Amino acid sequence: MSTNPVPTVALIGAPTDIGAGARGASMGPEAMRVAGIQPALEAHGLTVVDRGNLIGPANPWQPPTDGYRHLPEVTAWNRSVHEAVYAELAQGNLPVLLGGDHCLAIGSISAVARHCREQGKKLRVLWLDAHADFNTSQLTPSGNIHGMPVACLSGHGPQELIEIGGHVPAISPKWVRQIGIRSVDPGEKRFVHQQDLEVFDMRFIDEMGMRHAMELALATLDANTHLHVSFDVDFLEPEIAPGVGTTVNGGPTYREAQLCMEMIADTGRMASLDLMELNPAYDVKNRTAVVALDLIESLFGKSTLMRKGH
């Protein structure tokens, strides 16, 4: 475990579904507040500040233009997210982005990458998701940008998005570990292989177990590594987390997800977090937000069993 002072956790709401194919992820930040994210983290001894919600353009709900839906609006939201996340890191805080759809990871992770470049730190991104999100406008018919953030961050996408953060590409795909993947488009699959993304899909997790997947995903972290977790709620098995717009059956169970989060917590290296795609419109009595909060508590070190040294 690292012995660094515990940073202040800064909650940043990004209430938009601008990059998604279904409406409702814009209500995600409020659902997390209703579930009690601030008092829950404070109960673990953390200092938490809620910065409220970022403001950006409304969702015009238009068809794609030149392969992208809502590109100007997506760009505006991601710029706001970038500046907000970067400002928290610059103050030594741990930003938690409450989404919103997963296109916002472009702004968030480009800010983390910028911070790491300036601080001389290595970056490791854990992408917990049912989808690889490595589409381009040539590969996806929908044009929904929430299917493209990892590609954009790796330098494959429209100029407006790949340049956020001032460095193209913002990240190398080699810094990313994807976990829980089980829905990848055929063209996207080929592109993922070409780009050398490290993917621990559900087949791998079924065969080798979550523990082995996470040991590999967290290997070679050191004191100079900034660990960023981008947690799409559709990572989870839909039976326990129905409140997402893009459910895919066959995800990690509650216990597997808990183990995943606890192993991340055990590294003591998580320094920023995205919580994305929570969609209360598809939820049952805010159940998914409550499960997501439970897992976030584990990420911050709530261990189910008291162990020596924890």
C-alpha positions in Angstrom: 0.0 0.0 0.0 1.2 3.5 -0.7 1.8 5.8 2.2 1.0 9.0 0.4 -1.4 11.4 2.2 -5.0 10.7 1.2 -6.1 13.3 -1.3 -9.4 15.2 -1.2 -12.0 13.5 -3.4 -13.7 16.0 -5.8 -17.0 15.0 -7.3 -17.7 16.5 -10.8 -21.1 16.0 -12.4 -21.3 15.9 -16.2 -25.0 15.6 -16.8 -25.2 14.8 -20.5 -26.1 12.0 -22.8 -24.7 13.8 -25.8 -22.6 10.9 -27.1 -25.1 8.1 -26.4 -27.7 6.3 -28.4 -30.3 6.4 -25.7 -31.4 9.3 -23.6 -31.1 9.4 -19.8 -27.4 9.1 -18.8 -27.7 12.9 -18.2 -29.5 12.0 -15.0 -26.6 9.8 -13.7 -24.8 12.4 -11.5 -28.0 13.1 -9.6 -28.8 9.4 -9.1 -25.3 9.0 -7.5 -26.0 11.9 -5.2 -29.4 10.4 -4.3 -27.6 7.1 -3.5 -25.5 9.1 -1.1 -22.0 9.1 -2.7 -20.7 12.0 -0.6 -21.7 10.7 2.9 -20.7 7.2 2.0 -17.1 8.2 1.1 -16.9 10.5 4.0 -17.9 7.6 6.3 -14.6 6.0 5.2 -12.7 8.9 6.5 -12.3 10.7 3.1 -12.6 14.4 2.6 -15.1 14.9 -0.2 -16.1 18.1 -2.0 -18.9 18.1 -4.5 -18.2 20.7 -7.3 -21.8 20.4 -8.6 -22.5 20.0 -12.3 -20.7 21.2 -15.3 -22.8 23.0 -17.8 -22.8 22.4 -21.6 -25.0 22.3 -24.7 -28.3 20.5 -24.6 -28.6 17.3 -26.6 -30.1 18.2 -30.0 -30.9 14.5 -30.8 -29.9 14.7 -34.4 -28.7 12.0 -36.9 -24.9 11.8 -37.7 -23.2 14.4 -39.8 -20.1 13.1 -41.6 -20.1 10.0 -39.4 -20.4 11.7 -36.0 -23.5 12.6 -34.0 -23.4 15.9 -32.1 -19.7 16.5 -32.7 -19.7 20.2 -31.7 -21.7 19.5 -28.6 -19.5 16.5 -27.7 -16.4 18.7 -28.1 -17.8 21.4 -25.9 -18.7 19.0 -23.1 -15.3 17.3 -23.3 -13.4 20.6 -23.1 -15.4 21.4 -19.9 -14.6 18.0 -18.5 -10.9 18.3 -19.4 -10.5 21.7 -17.7 -12.4 20.6 -14.6 -10.5 17.3 -14.1 -7.2 19.0 -14.9 -7.9 21.7 -12.3 -8.5 19.1 -9.6 -5.4 17.2 -10.3 -3.4 20.4 -10.3 -4.6 21.0 -6.7 -3.6 17.5 -5.7 -7.2 16.2 -5.5 -8.6 12.9 -6.7 -11.3 13.8 -9.3 -14.4 11.5 -9.7 -16.3 12.3 -12.8 -19.9 11.4 -12.5 -21.3 10.9 -16.0 -22.9 11.2 -18.3 -22.1 9.0 -21.2 -18.7 7.4 -21.8 -17.7 9.9 -24.6 -16.7 12.2 -21.7 -13.7 10.0 -20.9 -12.0 11.8 -23.8 -12.0 15.0 -21.7 -11.3 13.2 -18.5 -8.4 10.9 -19.6 -6.8 13.5 -21.8 -6.6 15.7 -18.6 -5.1 12.9 -16.6 -2.6 12.2 -19.4 -1.7 15.9 -19.6 -1.2 16.0 -15.8 1.0 12.9 -16.0 3.2 14.3 -18.8 3.8 17.5 -16.7 4.5 15.5 -13.5 6.7 12.9 -15.3 4.4 10.1 -14.2 3.4 6.9 -16.0 -0.3 6.4 -16.7 -2.2 3.2 -16.5 -5.9 3.2 -17.6 -8.3 0.5 -16.5 -11.3 0.5 -18.8 -14.1 -1.5 -17.1 -16.8 -1.9 -19.8 -18.9 -4.3 -21.8 -17.6 -2.5 -24.9 -14.1 -1.7 -26.2 -15.2 1.8 -27.3 -12.6 1.7 -30.0 -14.9 2.6 -33.0 -14.2 5.2 -35.6 -16.7 7.0 -37.9 -15.6 4.5 -40.6 -16.4 1.5 -38.4 -19.7 2.5 -36.7 -23.0 3.1 -38.5 -24.5 4.8 -35.5 -22.1 7.7 -35.3 -22.6 7.7 -31.5 -19.3 9.0 -30.0 -19.7 7.1 -26.7 -18.5 4.1 -28.8 -15.3 6.0 -29.8 -13.5 7.4 -26.7 -10.5 5.0 -26.5 -9.9 5.4 -30.3 -10.1 9.2 -30.0 -7.7 9.2 -27.0 -5.3 7.0 -29.1 -5.4 9.6 -31.9 -8.0 8.1 -34.1 -10.9 10.4 -34.5 -12.0 13.9 -35.5 -9.4 16.7 -35.0 -11.6 18.5 -32.5 -11.6 15.5 -30.1 -8.1 14.1 -30.6 -6.5 17.5 -29.9 -8.2 18.0 -26.5 -5.3 18.1 -24.0 -2.9 19.6 -26.5 -1.0 16.3 -27.3 -1.9 13.9 -30.1 -2.3 11.1 -29.3 -3.4 11.8 -25.7 -2.4 8.3 -24.7 -0.8 5.2 -26.1 -3.2 2.1 -26.3 -0.4 0.2 -24.5 -1.3 2.1 -21.3 -4.9 0.7 -21.4 -6.2 -2.5 -19.9 -9.7 -3.3 -20.8 -11.7 -5.6 -18.5 -15.1 -7.2 -18.9 -15.4 -6.7 -22.7 -18.1 -8.8 -24.4 -19.6 -6.7 -27.2 -17.2 -5.6 -30.0 -18.2 -4.7 -33.6 -16.4 -6.8 -36.3 -14.4 -3.9 -37.8 -13.7 -2.6 -34.3 -12.3 -6.0 -33.4 -9.7 -5.9 -36.2 -8.8 -2.4 -35.2 -8.3 -3.3 -31.6 -5.9 -6.1 -32.6 -4.0 -3.8 -34.9 -3.6 -1.3 -32.1 -2.3 -3.8 -29.6 -4.9 -3.0 -26.9 -4.7 -5.4 -24.0 -8.2 -6.8 -23.5 -9.3 -9.2 -20.7 -12.7 -10.1 -22.2 -15.4 -12.2 -20.5 -14.1 -15.3 -22.1 -10.7 -14.7 -20.5 -12.3 -14.0 -17.1 -14.5 -17.1 -17.4 -11.5 -19.3 -18.2 -8.8 -17.7 -16.0 -10.8 -15.9 -13.3 -11.1 -12.3 -12.3 -8.2 -12.5 -9.9 -5.8 -13.6 -12.7 -7.1 -10.9 -15.1 -6.7 -8.2 -12.5 -3.2 -9.4 -11.5 -2.2 -9.0 -15.2 -4.0 -5.7 -15.6 -2.3 -4.3 -12.5 1.1 -5.7 -13.2 4.2 -3.4 -13.2 2.4 -0.5 -11.4 5.0 1.4 -9.4 5.1 4.4 -7.1 5.4 6.6 -10.2 2.2 5.3 -11.8 -1.0 7.2 -11.9 -3.9 4.7 -12.1 -7.0 6.0 -13.7 -10.2 3.9 -13.6 -12.9 4.4 -16.2 -15.9 2.5 -14.9 -18.8 2.1 -17.3 -21.8 0.7 -15.3 -22.6 -1.6 -18.3 -19.4 -3.5 -17.2 -21.7 -5.3 -14.7 -24.1 -8.2 -15.3 -27.4 -6.5 -16.2 -29.3 -8.5 -13.6 -27.5 -6.5 -10.9 -27.2 -3.3 -12.8 -30.2 -2.7 -15.2 -29.8 1.0 -15.2 -27.8 1.5 -18.4 -28.8 2.2 -22.0 -26.6 -0.5 -23.5 -27.0 -3.7 -21.4 -25.0 -6.8 -22.6 -25.7 -10.1 -20.9 -22.9 -12.1 -19.4 -21.0 -9.5 -17.4 -19.1 -9.9 -14.1 -21.1 -11.0 -11.2 -21.4 -8.9 -8.0 -18.6 -10.8 -6.4 -16.3 -10.7 -9.4 -16.9 -6.9 -9.6 -16.1 -6.5 -5.9 -12.9 -8.5 -6.3 -11.9 -6.3 -9.2 -12.5 -3.1 -7.2 -10.8 -4.5 -4.1 -7.7 -5.5 -6.0 -7.5 -2.0 -7.5 -7.9 -0.5 -4.0 -5.1 -2.8 -2.7 -2.6 -1.1 -5.1 -3.2 2.2 -3.4 -2.5 3.8 -6.8 -5.9 5.0 -8.0 -5.7 8.7 -8.5 -8.7 9.5 -10.7 -12.0 7.8 -11.6 -14.8 8.1 -14.1 -18.3 6.6 -13.3 -20.1 6.5 -16.6 -23.3 5.5 -18.4 -25.5 5.3 -15.3 -29.0 5.7 -16.7 -31.8 6.1 -14.1 -34.4 6.0 -16.9 -33.7 2.3 -17.3 -33.2 1.6 -13.6 -35.4 0.0 -10.9 -35.7 2.2 -7.8 -32.1 3.6 -8.2 -30.8 0.0 -7.7 -27.9 0.4 -10.2 -26.7 3.6 -8.5 -26.7 1.8 -5.2 -24.7 -1.1 -6.6 -22.3 1.4 -8.3 -21.8 3.2 -5.0 -21.1 0.0 -3.2 -18.4 -0.8 -5.8 -16.9 2.7 -5.6 -16.7 2.3 -1.8 -14.7 -0.8 -2.4 -12.4 1.1 -4.9 -11.7 3.5 -2.0 -10.9 0.6 0.3 -14.0 -0.6 1.9 -13.0 -4.3 2.3 -15.6 -6.9 3.0 -13.3 -8.8 5.3 -11.0 -7.1 7.7 -7.5 -8.2 6.9 -4.2 -7.5 8.5 -2.5 -4.6 7.0 -5.7 -3.1 5.5 
